[in-house]
Amino acid sequence: MKINVIKVGGKIVEEPESLRSLLESFSKIEGAKALVHGGGRSATRIATLLGIESKMVDGRRITDAETLKVVTMVYGGLVNKNIVSNLQMLGINALGLTGADMGVIKSDKRPVKEVDYGFVGDVKSVDGARLANLIESGVVPVMAPLSFSPEYGLLNTNADTIAAETAKSLVPYYDVTLTFCFEKKGVLMNEADDDSVIPVITRELYAKYKAAGIITGGMIPKLDNAFDAIDRGVKRVVITRADQLNAGTEIIDK
């Protein structure tokens, strides 16, 4: 049996029109599916309104105790429940989850090295069996980027990582396709040309494009996650725009 794990973030989940378009496309996917979302821009906006400074290092949020409260409210509440509500309106039996719900995503607090990221979790395990039981009962999980530590409680965790680890946890039960959705049509050959989508990336091409400076910045960890997922048994990984779930860049193991 096949399952589609879709990760969506950025402006897509925070702007009503783009979110509606994504969820309409998602609702039309046949068979088993799960959705993982981000929401960093909303967290930054709400933190500012509350007078809490958002600190970032290399695009990663420093999560002190007050920031943890904000991301819990925004990711586990505002963004998650808005998505769940919209899916229910489309006839999808969605259930919002953080890592603490059923202990489904356990993590360790990231150790302090060059940077103290605060209350940030590195995923240790995802309970694929419990997720599969939910999915088999007709539930569509909607997973927030919050993992759970038995020692510290909720921890802020990168949404791409949550998606990749969720996909890997479902490999024993499904043929898994993992799709990362963002604002572009796929991985681009030329960042200034939105139509210069690279249709397929192999390991060899990935190394070549990185060396040439074609693939840079935040796309590198996304592709690293993609190849790691394939190494762990995920059948396909796709990077695409939210309204084009059947297009984009396919990552393959060659």
Protein Blocks (a to p, Z undefined) as FASTA:
>chain_A
ZZdddddehjllmgmklmmmmmmmmmmpgcjdddddehklmmmmmmmmnopacddeehia
cddfklmmmmmmmmmmmmmmmmmmmmmmnopacddddfkngolagcdddddffbcgbjad
ddfbdcfklmmmmmmnopacdddfbdcdfknopadddfklmmmmmmmmmmmmmccddddd
dfbfbdcfblklmklccfbacfklmmmmmmnomagcjllmmmmmmmmmmmnopabdcddd
fklmkgcjddddZZ
